[in-house]
Amino acid sequence: MKKLIYSISLLLMVSCATTAQKTTSVKKDNYWQQHVDYTMDIDMNVNDYQYKGKQTLVYTNNSPDVLDKVFYHLYFNAFQPNSQMDARLHTIQDPDGRMVKNIGTREAPKFKSRIEKLSPSEIGYIKVNSLKQNGTEVKHETVGTILEVTLNKPIQSGESVTFEMDYDAQVPVQIRRTGRNNSEGVALSMTQWYPKMAEYDFEGWHTPPYIAREFHGVWGNYDVTLHIDKKYVVGGTGKLQNPQEVGYGYEDKNKDLKLPSGDKITWKFKEENIHDFTWAADPEYNHDVYKMDNGIDLHFLYKKNMKSEFLEGWKKLQPKTADLMNYYNEHVGQYPYKQYSVIQGGDGGMEYAQCTLITGQRSWGSLFGVTAHEMAHTWFQFLLATNESKHPWMDEGFTTYISNKAENEILGENKVNPHVGSYKGYEYVVKKGIEEPLTTHADRYDINTAYGIASYSKGNIFLSQLEYVIGEENVAKTLKKYFNDFAFKHPTPNDIKRTAEKVSGIHLDWYLNEWAQTTHTIDYGVKEVNNNQITLERIGKMPMPIDVEVTYKDGTTEAFNIPLEIMRGNKPTKARILKDWGWAYPTYTFTTSKAVQSVQIDKSGLMADIDLNNNSYSEK
């Protein structure tokens, strides 16, 4: 029996990674990744939204390379007039509506960047006052959102060095994802708030300026101390180390609480094997804890002064979030920590380490939908930590795929294809002529619409259409093996492709190339039917295996599967398997055993054919 605990006192989400990896070196079969150990002390002033930070970072170079420089992200510096983030809002034709004001009309919009007019007290910044390498001052320069550090002494392969940093920072007005006083009145949404070591991997350093999109981080351990006004309820990443000092979860009635005097209280957190650290705080948070049978605690922090309809939605959300956790555990892999939190904050919905920030004044359907999507990111981004900037389709697309299936099952929607919306979105960009390949960097799409549909819709279709190519059961097995093989790593597109190949025995290099690296489209048609002879044609550039259902004049039906020759195999199917179709041949003819009444290509609708008008034939 699940137990629901409600609390309105000072509470904090806690998490535990008892089953997570603890090693500082990941090397197997020539695979390696860097490691970080953060110790941070933060003194927050909730009146002017400024804070002082001290950071000790032990950086372990597990690469085979000698490093003479390192780089940090200073994300808050993006929220300043004339930053590259600001400049991009002036040049893109469809800027994010949360980041601009429309000073024109609905019919003739004219956008103005919200960052452009931020005053000195409203901007965000991280100012590095000092930085030491192994106790000695080291040369550093802030270039926009990147801190460039020229080392006193190169870091050898296998060596660990200690960086000590002192910095001042200011939380920006809520513009995008992070900030203060969002539209729903949440005081602090602290995401990407600390100097964060950039990732170095087999491709080199990843140091893109913060323009708009996603993130990439180094796996490691975090020890964070936060000093903040004692009226604030805090929640986010990390296992709380001092519950007796903050009045959280203290159940031993025989001992006295050690609440300090004064205006501030100190929160201490630790967490192992994560690649980011997030927190949010507000003096008016309710905090509910929903205990699952599997030992995982689900935490919900939301404003207590919302309208009753929204408060009721947050209560209704809690058991459904447990259903989501169970679904993802079953269909992808086991969540390895003991806590997950859903927090009202931010400017929409965004995934973070062991939690998500979402806006909370939503209808029930919207609240559940955004939670389903953001929670699924825990598997496809937080645990399978792809580089979101370079491969946003693996992050957003795979998340859309699994959350669509979860919603369909949990809400009993019974949709034959829960991904129809993604297919319509993909068709839209193709017909509009604005599609760009999935290999495009997230910040460099010409327009936001093209980015969104590519990453969410076409990325989703990569998996849903893969069901058509290798079979639904093989895709299900692929996701589980992918998680088992690449959790706590940084998988690339080739990794999901190779996993599917190992599961199915089918060659898929052509599929990854055509779907992710080109804008070739799929278009097959029934060219001609002559009694019992059927000729199909490939009109689009992208080749595919073909499923065909034939209805005979005697009323019987028969299903056929035509494998693509370069697959070197075929999916499990009850259909009659015909000779392979070599992709270079524009047509394919086969003969049936009886006179044909009608022909239908891809009855499942899983193939993203851009013109369905030529997919069927029926004798009049």
C-alpha positions as CSV (number, residue, x, y, z in Angstrom):
1,M,0.0,0.0,0.0
2,K,1.5,3.3,-1.0
3,K,1.7,6.0,1.6
4,L,1.2,9.7,0.9
5,I,2.8,12.1,3.2
6,Y,2.0,15.8,3.2
7,S,4.1,18.5,4.8
8,I,4.0,22.3,4.8
9,S,7.0,22.9,7.1
10,L,10.6,23.5,5.9
11,L,11.3,20.5,3.9
12,L,13.9,19.4,1.3
13,M,14.0,16.7,-1.3
14,V,16.6,14.1,-0.7
15,S,18.1,11.6,-3.0
16,C,20.5,8.7,-2.7
17,A,22.6,7.0,-5.3
18,T,23.4,3.8,-3.4
19,T,23.4,1.8,-6.6
20,A,25.1,4.4,-8.8
21,Q,28.7,4.0,-9.8
22,K,31.3,5.6,-7.6
23,T,34.5,5.2,-9.6
24,T,36.5,8.2,-10.6
25,S,37.8,6.4,-13.7
26,V,35.7,4.9,-16.4
27,K,37.9,2.9,-18.8
28,K,36.6,-0.1,-20.6
29,D,37.3,-1.4,-24.1
30,N,39.2,1.9,-24.8
31,Y,36.3,4.0,-23.6
32,W,37.1,6.7,-21.1
33,Q,35.5,9.8,-19.6
34,Q,36.7,12.6,-17.3
35,H,35.7,12.9,-13.7
36,V,35.0,15.9,-11.4
37,D,34.5,16.3,-7.6
38,Y,32.9,19.6,-6.7
39,T,32.8,21.1,-3.2
40,M,30.8,24.3,-3.2
41,D,29.9,26.8,-0.5
42,I,27.2,29.3,-1.5
43,D,26.0,32.3,0.5
44,M,22.7,33.6,-1.0
45,N,21.2,37.0,-0.4
46,V,17.5,36.7,-1.2
47,N,17.0,40.5,-1.1
48,D,19.3,41.4,-4.0
49,Y,19.6,37.9,-5.5
50,Q,23.4,38.0,-5.3
51,Y,25.5,35.3,-3.9
52,K,29.1,34.6,-3.1
53,G,30.6,31.2,-4.1
54,K,33.6,29.2,-3.2
55,Q,34.3,26.2,-5.3
56,T,37.0,23.5,-4.9
57,L,37.1,21.2,-8.0
58,V,39.2,18.1,-8.2
59,Y,39.5,17.3,-11.9
60,T,40.7,13.8,-13.0
61,N,42.1,13.5,-16.5
62,N,41.1,10.0,-17.6
63,S,41.9,10.8,-21.2
64,P,45.1,9.6,-23.0
65,D,45.9,13.3,-23.7
66,V,47.9,15.9,-21.9
67,L,45.8,19.0,-21.2
68,D,47.3,22.5,-21.2
69,K,44.0,24.3,-20.9
70,V,40.6,23.8,-19.2
71,F,37.3,25.6,-19.7
72,Y,34.4,26.4,-17.5
73,H,30.8,27.4,-18.5
74,L,29.5,30.6,-16.9
75,Y,25.9,30.3,-18.1
76,F,24.5,33.3,-16.2
77,N,26.6,35.7,-18.3
78,A,24.3,35.0,-21.2
79,F,21.6,37.1,-19.5
80,Q,23.2,40.5,-20.3
81,P,22.6,43.0,-23.0
82,N,24.7,42.4,-26.1
83,S,25.4,38.8,-25.2
84,Q,25.3,36.2,-28.0
85,M,22.0,35.0,-26.5
86,D,20.7,38.5,-26.8
87,A,22.1,38.9,-30.3
88,R,20.4,35.7,-31.5
89,L,17.0,37.0,-30.4
90,H,17.5,39.9,-32.8
91,T,18.4,37.8,-35.8
92,I,16.2,34.6,-35.7
93,Q,12.9,35.0,-37.4
94,D,10.8,33.1,-34.8
95,P,12.5,33.8,-31.4
96,D,11.3,31.9,-28.3
97,G,8.2,33.8,-27.1
98,R,9.3,33.6,-23.5
99,M,12.5,35.6,-24.3
100,V,11.0,38.4,-26.3
101,K,8.2,41.0,-26.3
102,N,6.0,41.5,-29.3
103,I,5.9,45.3,-29.9
104,G,4.1,44.8,-33.2
105,T,0.7,43.3,-33.8
106,R,-0.5,39.7,-34.0
107,E,-0.7,39.9,-37.7
108,A,2.6,41.7,-38.1
109,P,4.7,40.8,-35.1
110,K,7.9,42.7,-34.2
111,F,10.0,41.1,-31.5
112,K,12.1,42.8,-29.0
113,S,14.6,40.9,-26.8
114,R,13.8,40.9,-23.1
115,I,17.5,40.7,-22.4
116,E,18.3,43.9,-24.2
117,K,16.8,46.2,-21.6
118,L,17.9,44.4,-18.4
119,S,19.2,46.8,-15.9
120,P,22.5,46.1,-13.9
121,S,20.4,44.8,-11.0
122,E,18.4,42.5,-13.3
123,I,21.1,40.8,-15.4
124,G,22.8,37.6,-14.6
125,Y,26.5,37.2,-14.1
126,I,29.3,35.0,-12.6
127,K,32.5,37.0,-11.9
128,V,35.5,34.9,-11.1
129,N,37.6,36.8,-8.5
130,S,40.4,34.2,-8.2
131,L,41.3,30.8,-9.5
132,K,44.2,28.6,-8.3
133,Q,45.6,25.4,-9.7
134,N,47.1,23.2,-6.9
135,G,47.4,26.3,-4.7
136,T,48.9,28.6,-7.3
137,E,47.1,31.4,-9.1
138,V,46.4,30.5,-12.7
139,K,45.7,32.7,-15.7
140,H,42.1,32.9,-16.8
141,E,39.9,35.0,-19.0
142,T,36.1,35.3,-19.2
143,V,34.9,35.3,-22.8
144,G,31.1,35.6,-22.7
145,T,29.8,32.4,-21.1
146,I,33.1,30.6,-21.2
147,L,36.0,30.9,-18.8
148,E,39.3,30.1,-20.6
149,V,42.0,28.8,-18.3
150,T,45.7,28.5,-19.3
151,L,47.2,26.1,-16.9
152,N,50.5,26.7,-15.0
153,K,51.3,23.1,-15.5
154,P,49.7,20.7,-18.0
155,I,47.5,17.9,-16.6
156,Q,49.0,14.5,-17.5
157,S,47.0,11.5,-18.5
158,G,45.7,9.9,-15.3
159,E,46.5,12.9,-13.1
160,S,44.1,14.7,-10.7
161,V,44.5,18.4,-10.0
162,T,42.7,20.8,-7.7
163,F,41.1,24.1,-8.7
164,E,40.0,26.6,-6.1
165,M,37.7,29.4,-7.2
166,D,36.2,32.4,-5.5
167,Y,33.4,34.2,-7.4
168,D,30.5,36.6,-7.1
169,A,27.2,36.0,-9.0
170,Q,23.8,37.5,-9.5
171,V,20.6,35.6,-10.4
172,P,19.0,37.1,-13.5
173,V,15.4,38.0,-13.9
174,Q,13.7,34.8,-15.2
175,I,14.2,34.9,-19.0
176,R,14.9,31.3,-20.0
177,R,15.0,28.2,-17.7
178,T,16.9,29.8,-14.8
179,G,16.3,32.9,-12.8
180,R,14.4,34.7,-10.1
181,N,10.7,35.5,-9.7
182,N,9.2,33.6,-12.6
183,S,5.8,34.3,-14.0
184,E,4.2,32.2,-11.3
185,G,6.1,33.9,-8.5
186,V,8.7,31.2,-7.7
187,A,11.6,33.1,-6.1
188,L,14.6,31.1,-7.2
189,S,15.0,28.6,-10.1
190,M,18.7,27.8,-9.8
191,T,19.7,25.9,-12.9
192,Q,23.2,26.2,-14.6
193,W,24.0,28.5,-11.7
194,Y,27.7,27.6,-10.9
195,P,31.0,27.6,-12.8
196,K,30.7,24.3,-14.5
197,M,33.7,22.5,-16.0
198,A,33.3,21.9,-19.7
199,E,33.3,18.3,-21.0
200,Y,36.4,16.9,-22.8
201,D,35.9,13.6,-24.6
202,F,37.2,11.7,-27.7
203,E,36.0,14.6,-29.8
204,G,37.9,17.2,-27.7
205,W,36.6,20.2,-25.7
206,H,32.9,21.1,-25.8
207,T,32.7,24.8,-25.3
208,P,29.8,26.3,-27.2
209,P,28.6,29.7,-26.0
210,Y,25.2,29.6,-24.2
211,I,22.8,30.7,-26.9
212,A,19.5,29.0,-26.2
213,R,19.6,25.2,-26.1
214,E,20.9,22.3,-24.2
215,F,23.8,21.2,-22.0
216,H,26.6,18.7,-21.6
217,G,28.4,17.8,-18.4
218,V,31.1,15.8,-16.7
219,W,30.2,12.9,-14.5
220,G,31.2,13.3,-10.8
221,N,30.4,13.9,-7.2
222,Y,29.0,17.0,-5.6
223,D,29.2,18.4,-2.0
224,V,27.2,21.6,-1.8
225,T,26.6,23.9,1.2
226,L,23.9,26.6,0.9
227,H,23.3,29.5,3.3
228,I,19.9,31.0,2.7
229,D,17.1,32.9,4.4
230,K,15.5,30.4,6.8
231,K,12.0,31.2,5.6
232,Y,12.8,29.5,2.3
233,V,11.9,25.9,1.5
234,V,14.7,24.4,-0.7
235,G,14.6,21.4,-3.1
236,G,16.6,19.9,-5.8
237,T,19.5,17.6,-6.4
238,G,21.4,15.8,-3.6
239,K,21.0,13.9,-0.3
240,L,20.5,16.2,2.7
241,Q,23.3,15.8,5.2
242,N,22.0,17.9,8.1
243,P,18.2,17.3,8.5
244,Q,18.3,18.1,12.2
245,E,19.7,21.5,11.5
246,V,17.0,22.6,9.0
247,G,14.0,20.8,10.5
248,Y,13.6,18.4,7.6
249,G,12.7,14.7,8.1
250,Y,13.5,14.8,11.8
251,E,11.6,12.0,13.4
252,D,13.6,11.3,16.6
253,K,11.5,13.0,19.3
254,N,14.1,12.2,22.0
255,K,16.6,14.6,20.6
256,D,16.4,18.4,20.2
257,L,16.5,20.1,16.8
258,K,19.6,22.2,16.3
259,L,17.9,25.1,14.4
260,P,20.3,28.1,14.4
261,S,19.4,31.6,15.5
262,G,19.7,34.5,13.0
263,D,18.2,35.1,9.6
264,K,19.9,32.3,7.6
265,I,20.0,28.6,7.7
266,T,22.5,26.2,6.2
267,W,21.6,23.3,4.0
268,K,24.2,20.6,3.1
269,F,23.9,18.2,0.3
270,K,25.9,15.4,-1.2
271,E,25.4,13.3,-4.3
272,E,27.5,10.8,-6.2
273,N,27.8,10.1,-9.9
274,I,25.8,12.9,-11.4
275,H,26.7,15.5,-14.1
276,D,24.8,18.6,-12.8
277,F,23.3,20.1,-9.6
278,T,20.1,22.0,-9.5
279,W,18.0,23.6,-6.7
280,A,15.0,25.8,-6.3
281,A,13.7,27.8,-3.3
282,D,10.7,29.7,-2.3
283,P,9.1,30.7,1.1
284,E,5.7,29.5,0.0
285,Y,6.4,26.0,-1.2
286,N,4.2,23.1,-0.2
287,H,6.3,19.9,-0.1
288,D,4.6,16.5,-0.4
289,V,6.4,13.2,-0.4
290,Y,4.9,10.2,-2.1
291,K,6.5,6.9,-1.0
292,M,6.7,4.2,-3.7
293,D,6.7,0.5,-2.9
294,N,10.1,0.1,-4.5
295,G,11.7,2.4,-2.0
296,I,11.9,5.5,-4.2
297,D,10.5,8.7,-2.7
298,L,8.8,11.2,-5.1
299,H,8.9,14.8,-3.9
300,F,6.6,17.6,-5.1
301,L,7.3,21.2,-4.4
302,Y,4.7,23.7,-5.5
303,K,3.3,27.1,-4.4
304,K,0.7,26.8,-1.7
305,N,-1.2,30.0,-2.7
306,M,-2.3,28.8,-6.2
307,K,-6.0,28.4,-7.1
308,S,-7.7,25.3,-5.8
309,E,-7.9,23.8,-9.3
310,F,-4.1,23.9,-9.6
311,L,-3.5,22.6,-6.1
312,E,-5.9,19.7,-6.8
313,G,-3.9,18.9,-10.0
314,W,-0.7,18.7,-8.0
315,K,-2.3,16.2,-5.6
316,K,-3.7,14.1,-8.5
317,L,-0.3,14.2,-10.2
318,Q,1.5,12.3,-7.4
319,P,0.3,8.7,-7.9
320,K,0.4,9.2,-11.6
321,T,4.1,10.2,-11.3
322,A,4.7,6.9,-9.5
323,D,3.0,5.1,-12.5
324,L,5.4,7.0,-14.8
325,M,8.4,6.0,-12.7
326,N,7.3,2.3,-12.9
327,Y,6.7,2.5,-16.6
328,Y,10.2,3.9,-17.4
329,N,11.8,1.5,-15.0
330,E,10.2,-1.4,-16.7
331,H,10.6,-0.3,-20.3
332,V,14.1,1.4,-20.2
333,G,16.0,0.6,-17.0
334,Q,16.0,0.9,-13.3
335,Y,16.3,4.4,-11.8
336,P,19.4,4.0,-9.6
337,Y,18.6,6.7,-7.0
338,K,16.2,6.8,-4.1
339,Q,14.5,10.1,-4.9
340,Y,13.0,12.1,-7.7
341,S,11.4,15.5,-7.5
342,V,8.9,17.5,-9.5
343,I,9.3,21.2,-8.7
344,Q,7.3,24.3,-9.7
345,G,9.7,26.8,-11.2
346,G,11.4,27.7,-14.4
347,D,9.5,28.9,-17.5
348,G,7.9,25.8,-18.9
349,G,9.5,22.3,-18.4
350,M,13.1,21.3,-18.2
351,E,14.9,18.2,-16.9
352,Y,17.7,18.3,-14.4
353,A,19.7,16.0,-12.1
354,Q,17.1,13.9,-10.2
355,C,14.4,16.5,-10.7
356,T,12.5,18.6,-13.2
357,L,11.3,22.2,-13.0
358,I,7.9,22.9,-14.5
359,T,5.4,25.7,-14.4
360,G,2.6,24.7,-12.2
361,Q,-0.5,26.7,-13.1
362,R,-1.7,24.2,-15.7
363,S,-4.7,22.1,-16.6
364,W,-4.5,18.5,-15.3
365,G,-3.7,17.1,-18.8
366,S,-1.0,19.6,-19.4
367,L,0.5,19.1,-15.9
368,F,0.6,15.3,-16.4
369,G,2.0,15.6,-20.0
370,V,4.9,17.9,-19.1
371,T,5.7,15.7,-16.1
372,A,5.7,12.6,-18.3
373,H,8.0,14.2,-20.8
374,E,10.5,15.8,-18.4
375,M,10.6,12.8,-16.1
376,A,11.5,10.6,-19.1
377,H,14.5,12.8,-19.7
378,T,16.0,11.2,-16.6
379,W,16.7,8.2,-18.7
380,F,17.3,9.9,-22.0
381,Q,19.7,12.6,-21.0
382,F,20.5,12.4,-17.3
383,L,21.5,8.7,-17.2
384,L,22.1,8.2,-20.9
385,A,24.0,11.5,-21.0
386,T,24.2,12.3,-24.7
387,N,25.6,15.7,-25.8
388,E,22.3,17.6,-26.0
389,S,23.8,20.4,-28.0
390,K,25.1,18.2,-30.8
391,H,22.5,15.4,-30.7
392,P,19.3,17.0,-29.4
393,W,17.2,14.5,-31.3
394,M,18.5,11.6,-29.2
395,D,17.6,13.5,-26.1
396,E,14.2,15.2,-27.0
397,G,13.2,12.6,-29.6
398,F,13.8,9.5,-27.5
399,T,12.1,11.2,-24.6
400,T,9.1,12.0,-26.7
401,Y,8.9,8.4,-27.9
402,I,8.9,6.8,-24.5
403,S,6.7,9.4,-22.8
404,N,4.1,9.1,-25.6
405,K,3.9,5.4,-25.0
406,A,3.8,5.9,-21.2
407,E,0.9,8.4,-21.5
408,N,-1.0,6.2,-23.9
409,E,-0.8,3.3,-21.5
410,I,-1.2,5.1,-18.1
411,L,-4.1,7.2,-19.2
412,G,-5.7,4.4,-21.2
413,E,-5.8,6.4,-24.4
414,N,-5.6,3.2,-26.5
415,K,-4.1,5.0,-29.5
416,V,-2.9,2.6,-32.3
417,N,0.0,5.0,-33.0
418,P,0.6,7.5,-30.1
419,H,3.2,9.3,-32.2
420,V,0.8,10.7,-34.9
421,G,1.6,14.2,-33.9
422,S,5.3,13.8,-34.6
423,Y,4.6,12.5,-38.1
424,K,2.4,15.5,-38.8
425,G,5.1,17.8,-37.5
426,Y,7.7,16.2,-39.7
427,E,5.4,16.4,-42.7
428,Y,4.9,20.1,-42.0
429,V,8.7,21.1,-42.1
430,V,9.2,18.9,-45.2
431,K,6.3,20.5,-47.1
432,K,7.4,24.0,-45.9
433,G,10.9,23.4,-47.2
434,I,12.5,24.3,-43.9
435,E,13.9,20.9,-42.8
436,E,17.5,20.7,-41.7
437,P,19.4,17.4,-41.0
438,L,19.5,16.1,-37.4
439,T,23.3,16.6,-37.4
440,T,22.7,20.4,-37.2
441,H,24.0,21.8,-33.9
442,A,21.0,22.7,-31.7
443,D,21.8,26.5,-31.7
444,R,22.4,26.7,-35.4
445,Y,19.1,25.8,-37.0
446,D,17.8,28.7,-39.2
447,I,14.5,28.9,-37.3
448,N,13.3,27.5,-34.0
449,T,10.4,25.7,-35.6
450,A,12.9,23.6,-37.7
451,Y,14.9,22.8,-34.5
452,G,11.8,21.8,-32.5
453,I,10.3,19.5,-35.1
454,A,13.6,18.0,-35.9
455,S,14.6,17.3,-32.3
456,Y,11.2,16.3,-30.9
457,S,9.3,14.9,-33.9
458,K,11.9,13.5,-36.3
459,G,14.0,12.2,-33.3
460,N,10.9,10.4,-32.0
461,I,10.2,9.0,-35.5
462,F,13.7,7.5,-35.5
463,L,12.5,5.0,-32.9
464,S,8.9,4.6,-33.9
465,Q,9.9,4.0,-37.6
466,L,12.6,1.7,-36.4
467,E,9.7,-0.5,-35.1
468,Y,8.7,-0.7,-38.8
469,V,12.2,-1.6,-39.9
470,I,13.3,-4.2,-37.3
471,G,10.1,-4.9,-35.4
472,E,8.5,-3.5,-32.2
473,E,9.9,-6.2,-29.9
474,N,13.4,-5.6,-31.2
475,V,13.1,-1.9,-30.5
476,A,11.9,-2.7,-27.0
477,K,14.9,-4.9,-26.4
478,T,17.2,-2.3,-28.0
479,L,16.2,0.4,-25.5
480,K,16.9,-1.9,-22.5
481,K,20.2,-3.0,-23.9
482,Y,21.1,0.6,-24.7
483,F,20.4,1.6,-21.1
484,N,22.3,-1.3,-19.7
485,D,25.4,-0.7,-21.9
486,F,25.5,3.1,-21.8
487,A,24.0,4.4,-18.5
488,F,26.4,6.7,-16.8
489,K,28.2,7.3,-20.1
490,H,27.9,9.7,-23.0
491,P,26.4,7.6,-25.9
492,T,26.5,8.9,-29.5
493,P,24.2,8.2,-32.5
494,N,26.5,5.3,-33.5
495,D,25.8,3.6,-30.1
496,I,22.1,3.4,-30.5
497,K,22.5,2.2,-34.1
498,R,25.0,-0.5,-33.1
499,T,22.8,-1.6,-30.2
500,A,19.8,-2.0,-32.5
501,E,22.0,-4.0,-34.9
502,K,23.2,-6.3,-32.2
503,V,19.7,-7.0,-31.0
504,S,18.1,-7.4,-34.4
505,G,20.9,-8.8,-36.5
506,I,20.0,-6.2,-39.2
507,H,22.5,-3.8,-40.7
508,L,21.3,-0.2,-40.0
509,D,24.1,2.1,-41.1
510,W,22.0,3.2,-44.1
511,Y,19.1,4.1,-41.7
512,L,21.2,6.3,-39.4
513,N,22.8,8.0,-42.4
514,E,19.6,8.7,-44.3
515,W,17.4,9.7,-41.4
516,A,19.9,11.7,-39.3
517,Q,22.5,13.0,-41.7
518,T,20.4,13.9,-44.7
519,T,17.1,15.4,-45.5
520,H,16.2,12.7,-47.9
521,T,12.5,11.8,-47.8
522,I,10.5,8.6,-48.0
523,D,7.9,8.3,-50.8
524,Y,6.8,4.9,-52.1
525,G,3.9,4.3,-54.4
526,V,1.9,1.6,-56.2
527,K,2.9,2.3,-59.8
528,E,0.9,-0.4,-61.6
529,V,-1.3,-3.5,-61.0
530,N,-1.9,-5.9,-63.8
531,N,-4.2,-8.8,-62.8
532,N,-1.9,-10.6,-60.3
533,Q,1.3,-8.6,-61.0
534,I,2.1,-5.6,-58.8
535,T,4.8,-3.0,-59.5
536,L,5.9,-0.6,-56.7
537,E,8.1,2.5,-57.2
538,R,10.5,4.4,-55.0
539,I,10.0,8.1,-55.6
540,G,11.8,9.7,-52.6
541,K,15.5,9.4,-52.1
542,M,15.4,7.4,-48.9
543,P,15.1,3.7,-49.3
544,M,13.0,1.5,-46.9
545,P,11.8,-2.0,-46.5
546,I,8.2,-2.3,-47.6
547,D,5.2,-3.9,-46.0
548,V,2.3,-4.5,-48.5
549,E,-1.2,-5.8,-47.8
550,V,-3.0,-7.2,-50.8
551,T,-6.7,-7.9,-51.0
552,Y,-7.7,-10.4,-53.7
553,K,-10.8,-10.3,-55.7
554,D,-12.1,-13.4,-53.8
555,G,-12.1,-11.2,-50.6
556,T,-9.1,-12.8,-49.0
557,T,-6.0,-10.8,-47.9
558,E,-2.3,-11.5,-47.8
559,A,0.6,-9.6,-46.3
560,F,4.0,-9.3,-47.9
561,N,7.4,-8.0,-46.6
562,I,10.0,-6.7,-49.0
563,P,13.3,-6.4,-47.2
564,L,15.8,-3.7,-48.2
565,E,18.9,-5.5,-49.6
566,I,21.4,-3.4,-47.5
567,M,19.6,-4.5,-44.3
568,R,21.1,-8.1,-44.9
569,G,18.1,-9.5,-43.1
570,N,14.4,-8.8,-42.3
571,K,12.3,-8.1,-39.2
572,P,10.3,-10.8,-37.5
573,T,7.0,-10.9,-39.3
574,K,4.1,-13.2,-40.2
575,A,4.0,-11.7,-43.6
576,R,5.3,-13.6,-46.7
577,I,8.9,-12.5,-47.2
578,L,9.8,-11.6,-50.8
579,K,13.1,-11.1,-52.5
580,D,15.2,-8.2,-51.3
581,W,14.8,-4.8,-53.1
582,G,18.2,-3.2,-54.0
583,W,17.9,0.5,-53.2
584,A,19.3,1.7,-56.6
585,Y,16.4,0.1,-58.5
586,P,13.5,2.6,-58.8
587,T,10.9,-0.1,-59.2
588,Y,10.1,-3.5,-57.8
589,T,7.6,-6.1,-59.3
590,F,6.2,-9.2,-57.8
591,T,3.5,-11.7,-58.7
592,T,0.7,-12.8,-56.4
593,S,-1.1,-16.1,-56.5
594,K,-4.5,-14.6,-57.3
595,A,-6.1,-11.7,-59.1
596,V,-5.7,-8.4,-57.1
597,Q,-8.5,-6.2,-55.9
598,S,-6.5,-3.6,-53.9
599,V,-3.0,-2.9,-52.6
600,Q,-2.0,-1.0,-49.5
601,I,1.6,0.0,-48.6
602,D,2.4,0.3,-44.8
603,K,-0.9,-0.2,-43.2
604,S,0.7,0.5,-39.8
605,G,1.5,4.1,-40.6
606,L,4.9,3.9,-39.0
607,M,6.8,4.7,-42.1
608,A,7.2,8.4,-42.5
609,D,6.1,8.5,-46.2
610,I,5.5,12.1,-47.2
611,D,2.8,11.4,-49.8
612,L,0.2,8.8,-48.8
613,N,-2.0,9.5,-51.8
614,N,0.1,7.0,-53.9
615,N,0.4,4.3,-51.2
616,S,-2.8,2.4,-52.2
617,Y,-4.5,1.0,-55.3
618,S,-8.0,-0.3,-55.7
619,E,-9.6,-1.6,-58.8
620,K,-12.8,0.2,-59.6
